[in-house]
Amino acid sequence: MATTPLQLGILGNRLQLFSQVNPVVGLRLNLPYSENTSVTGIDLGFVSKATRMTALQLNLVNLVTADFSGIGVGLFNHSGSLSGIQLGLMNMVDGDVTGLQIGLFNFANDVTGLQIGVMNHTVSMNGIQIGVVNLIDDGPLPFFPIINAAF
């Protein structure tokens, strides 16, 4: 499992320079789609999928299944856990968010930080939500428009 400084993906693991098990430390180009277990650096293109991501992600769709640290910019961002910034039309985190989500729709299990969007939803919160619909399942106010918070 050799580390590569450059990955070019066309059809994910079916057609890309290196196998998905090869960690990328450097630049990954998703033209249109790449899959790797680990990416550190810059991730650019259309559709990105990784298990762990420590990077600046600039794609239409960002999918991270376990851990994300960095900045994700896209139309759709999905990760297992987030430490950093997600910017997109829709941001989804299956685990914990430590940082910032900005999008039309933001979803996470646990948030420590800030969610800004039309609709924000989390199970638990240690921070602030700003949006039209703000939902914190375990919060003192499970629903509150404009600004909701739990600490």
WOMO-V245149 format. One line per field, one symbol per residue. ss: DSSP state (2 for helix, 1 for strand, 0 for the rest). burial: I if it has 16 or more other ideal C-beta (glycine too) atoms within 10 Angstrom, else O. A space follows every 10 residues. Layout:
BEGIN
ss: ???
burial: ???
END
This chain:
BEGIN
ss: 0001111110 0222010000 0001111111 1111111111 1111111111 1111111111 1111111111 1111111110 0111111111 1111111111 1111111111 1111110011 1111111111 1011110000 0010011111 0
burial: OOOIOOIOIO OIOOOIOIOI OIIIIOIIII OIIIIIIIII IOIIIIIIII IIIIIOIIII IIIIIOIIII OIIIOIIIII IIIIIIIIOI IIIOOIIOII IIIOIIIIII IOIIIOIOII IIOOIOIIIO IOIIIIOOIO OOOIOOOIII O
END
